[in-house]
């Protein structure tokens, strides 16, 4: 069961959405989608940074196994290999 704080937030937001007109609801959807994209992007950047730190630590310990630095991931929208 959800915590009381989450339940209160849901009721408040549901009432806000229910009372909004169609244009306002669409703007709410755009805002939500934009925030989701920002969260996904931030999480992606954190994962890449963690991976790069782990690779650097392995290389510093002499466990690089000859893998070229920067291999293993492509940046978002990087189509240079295509």
BELWOUR-V676202 format. One record per backbone hydrogen bond with DSSP energy under -0.5 kcal/mol. CO is the residue of the C=O (numbers start at 1). NH is the residue of the N-H. Records with the same first field share a line. If there is no record, write none. Layout:
CO=NH  NH
//
This chain:
3=7
4=8
5=9
6=10
7=11
8=12
9=13
10=14
11=15
12=16
13=17
14=18
15=19
16=20
17=20
21=25
22=26
23=27
24=28
25=29
26=30
27=31
28=32
29=33
30=34
31=35
32=36
33=37
34=38
35=39
36=40
37=41
38=42
39=43
40=44
41=45
42=46
43=47
44=48
45=49
46=50
47=51
48=52
49=53
50=54
51=55
52=56
53=57
54=58
55=59
56=60
57=61
58=63
59=62
64=67
68=71
70=73
75=78
77=79
79=82
//
